[in-house]
Amino acid sequence: MRKIIVLISFLFVYQVNVFAQSPLGKWEGAINTIAPNGAPVTLPFQILIAEDSTGLKGYFVSSAQNFVSEFKTVVRSGANLSVEVDVPNNFPVIITGTFNDSVWNAQLRQGQAVFPVTITRKSEIELKTLKIAPSYQSQQMWCWITVGEMIFRHTGVLSDADPPGHGTQCRIIRTIFQGSQNFICSLNCNQCGSLGAGSSRELAGMLADFPRRISTSGKRVPRIFSSIAPPLSFAELKSEIERGYPVIAGISPGQQFSFERQMNPFLPPMHAALIVGILRTDKGIWYLVNDPYPFPIGPQNPYLANGAIPLITSIAGAPKSSAYFIAEDKYKNGMTWSESILIRVEK
């Protein structure tokens, strides 16, 4: 009887230990398949898994096909783990199997194709992101307005009744220029498609002015305060993200703009984007950036030219990229991050 009790205790402890294993970290695997010409092809991929207050989350990274896709679903039941991700112009990928501390033995299914895969945990990760959906600027110079739109939506100044895109961006333009010398913008926002912020000070002013103006109609909205700062260190950026605040990055992408900045460091940044997350792995530090400009997928895209991996989303049923994971040094140097705008919210 004692041996049976000991054996049952051992099995119980073993089972608890197996189920206590964490799936968090960076995992690497590969698909071995055949190309249309009959040649063998190996397609490596990575799985990034983290956890926040909402549960497990993560990304599927295909370096061979140069895209990142956020998990559509992720389900863990004991030692079983299953994730589903959308793939541009293709069937979703579903990966299901059992894992332990270092190996995830799974099946990868895409449409009718099924591949056995052994996925290995390579390192721990630090992944912190804010749930801020990317938005495209609807006019050539409205990156500053679109960054504001994303912040207003995140902070509750805008609601679900304010659809992302041109209508809301037009409303912001019309509101902030009411009664100003650019009054034509408040009458017809399309007349001001080439109106840029000019400086970080004007962008910061818009962040405070729009909530203040719409509050005069009786609508209760948060107040937004902002300050201009140099490019942040990783620790500073991490602190902002952990507190729930995205960071506006004033950048000058492209060789021409980078050269101008080097010649005259007092020139204002040429473009504004929103940093909404950080990722640290054994390979270095990456930022998750929502960039409002619809850069083409090609050599003219400054993010891709600097080794960034686009985050694929579906907009109007078509795959688009308006967010990127980009290495810290590439963002600071290759994209010429020269100024930051930090925000605080009073509700």
N, C-alpha and C positions, 0 to 999 in steps of 0.2 A: 504493500500500500504506500509506503514511504517513497519508493522509487517512482510510482505513478504520480504522486503529488509533486515530486521534484521535477519530473518530466513535464507535467502540465504547467508548472511554474516557469520552466525554461521556455516552453513554447509560447506562453503568454508574454514573457519579457521580450522574446525574439520578435513576436508579432508587433508589440508596441513600438520596439525600436525601428522596425521596417516602416511602420506607418508614420513614425515621427520624422522620417527623413524629409528634408525640405527640398522642393524643386527649384528654389531660387538660385539664380546664377546665370552664367553664360555657357550655353551648350553648343557643341559643334557636331555636324554630321555631313553626309554627302549622299546624293542619289547617283547610282551608276545606271546609265541608260544608253540608248543607241540613237545617234543622229539620223536625220532623213537620208543621208548618203551612206548609211551603214557603219559609220565610224563610232567606236565607243566614246562616250562622253561622261565625265564626272562633274556633277553640279554641287559644289559645296554650299552649305548654308549654316546660319547661326540662329539660335533661339535665345532670346533675352527674357528672363522671367524675374519679376520683382513683385512686391506686395505693398499695398497702402491700405488706408482705412476702408476702401471698398472691396478689398480682396486681391486676388492674383491679377496681374496684368503683364503685358509684354509685347515683344515684337519678333517677327520673322524677318531675317536679313538674308537676302540672296545677293552675295557679292558678285557672282558670275553674271547675274542678270541685272545687277545694279538697281535694286529697289529694296525698300523696307515696307512692311505692312504690319499694322497694329493688329493684335489678336481681336478677332470678332467674338470668339468665345474661348474661355479656358475653364476646364472642369477638372477638379482633383477629387478622387474618391479612394482614400487609403493610399496604396502604392500605384494606383492607376492615374494616368495623366492624359488629358486630351485637349488639343488646341485646334482652332480653326482660324484660317486667315484668308483674306481675299487676295487674289493675284490678278494684276492688270491683264485684260484681254484673255483671260483663261478661267478654268474652273478653280474654285476655292481649294486650298490645301488643308487636309485634315490629318493630324498626326495623333495617333493613339497607341498607348502601350504602358508597360510597367517600368518603374524607375527605382534606383537605389541612390546611394550617395554620389556615385560617379558615372553610372551608365543608365541610359534610357533605351530599352529595347522596344521598338515601336514599328508600326506600319504607317507609311505615308501614302495617302490616297489623294489622287487628283483626277476627277472624272472617273473613267473606267480603269485608269492605271493605278496599280498598287505596288509599292516598293517596300521591302523589309529594310529598315534602317537602324543602325546602332549609333546613338547620339551620346556624346561624351561631355560631361561637365568639365570645363576648362578652368574656370575661375569664378570668384564671387564678383558681383557687380553692385554698383550704386546707381540706381535709376530713380529719378524724381521728376515727374512731369505734372504740369497743370492741364486740366481738361479745358483747353481753349481751342476751339475749331478754327482752322485757317480761313481767311477770307481774301478774295482777290480785289485789288483796286480796280474800279470800273473806269477810271480816267487816267491818262498818262502820268499825271503828277500827284495823284491822290494817295501815295503810300502813307503819308502822315495821317490822313483822314481814316484810312483803313486800319492802321495800327490803333487809332483811337476807337474805331468801331469795335475791334476785338476786345479792347480794355473795357469799354462801356458795357459790353455784353457780359464779360467776366465778373464785373463788379456790381451788376444789377442796375446800372443806369438805363440800359436798354433791356427789353424783355423779349420773350419768344414771339410777341406780336410784331416785333421789328425784324423783318426778314433780312438776312445777310445780303450784302451786295449793293447795287446802285441806289435803290430807293432809300435805304438807311444812310448811305454815304452822302447822298444828295441832301437829305434832311439835316445832317450835321453841318454841311457847308452853308445851307440856307439859314440855319439857326445862328451860327457864330458870326455871320456877316450882316445880320439885321441891324439897320441903323448905322452902318459903317460906310466909309468912302467906297468900299466895294459892294455897294447895295445891289448892283446888278446880279451878284451871286445869290442874293436872297430871293430874287425874282425868277431867275432861271439858272440853276446850278450848272447846266451844260455849257453855259458861257464861260465857266471858270474851270474847265477841265485841265488847263495848263497852269493852274495856280498851285504852287508848291508852298511849303512852310517857310522856306528861306533860312530858317535857323532852328536850333533846338529850343530856343526861348519861345518861339511862336508855337511850336508843337506843344510844349508844356502849357502854354496859355490856353490852347484849345482844349486840353484835358480838363482844365478847371472851368473854362467858360461855358462849355456845352451843358454840363449838369446844372450850373447856376441858372442859365437862361431857361431851361425847360422846367426848373422848379418854380419859376414865376407863374406858371399856369396852374399851380396848386398840386402838381405831382410831386410826391415825396421821393427823392432820389439821394444816393450817397454823394458826399462831397469828395472830390479827388484832389490831392495835393501831390506835387511833383518837384523833383530837384534834379539838376544837371550834374553829372559826375563823369570822371574818366572811365575808360574800359575797366571792368571789374575783374578781380582775381577769381579763381575757381571757388575759393572759400566764400567770398562775398556774394557771388552769384548763387551758390548753393543756399546761402542763408536767405536770400530774397525768395527763391523758389519754395523753400520750406515754409516760409511765412505766408505763402499764397500769392506772391506778387510776381508777375512777369516783368521783364526788363526790356525797355526799348533800347535798341542798339542803333546808333548812327554810324552807317558804314559808307564806304566809297568803293563799290565793287568794280572791277575792270582795270586794266593796266593804265588807261588814260587818267582815270580819277585817282588811282593810287599814286601816280607820278605827280599829279597836281598837289596832293596832300603832302607828299615828301618835300616838294619845293616850298610850300607855304602851309605849315601846320595849323595856321589860324583859319584856313578855309573851312566853311561848315561842311558836315557830311553831305553826300549827295543823295542818300537814300535812308529810309527807316525800316527796320524789321523788328520782330518781337521774339525775344528768347523766352521759351516756355518750358524748358526742361534741361536737365543735365544727365550725363551718363559717364560713369567711370568704370573701365574694365582693366584687365591686365595689359591691354594695348594702348591705354591712354585715356584722355578726357575728350568727350564729345558734347556739343550743345545741340538741343532741338530748337530749331528756328522756324517760326511762321513768317515767311516772307510774302508780302502782298503782291509783289510784281509777278506777272505771269511769264517768267522766263521760259524760253523754249527748251525742250529736251534735246540738247545737242551741244556742240562745242562752244556756242555763244553763251551758254548758261554759266555764269561765274561760279556758282556753287559746284556744279559738276566739274568745272575746270580746276577746282580746288579740292577734289577728291571727296565731296559730300555724297551722301546716299539719299536719294529722294524718298520721302514718305508718300506712298500712293494712297490717294483717297478717291472716292467716286463722286463726281459732281455732274448732275444731270445725266447719270447713267454712263458717263465716260471717265476713264482713269485720268486723274490730274495730279500734279505735284505742286503743292504750295507750302510744303514744309520739308525740312532737311535735317539730317544728322550730319554735323560737320565737326572736324577735329578742332580743338581749342586753338592751336597755333595757326591753323589755316584761316580761322575766322578772324583772329586778331591781326594777322599779317596779310594773308592773301585777299581777304575781303575788306581790309583796312578799317577795323572797328576803332573809331576815334573818340566817340562820346557815348554816354549812357544817360537815360532818363529813368529815375527811380520814382515809384509811385507809392502813395499811402492813401488809405480810404477811411473816411469817417461816415458811418451809417447812422 
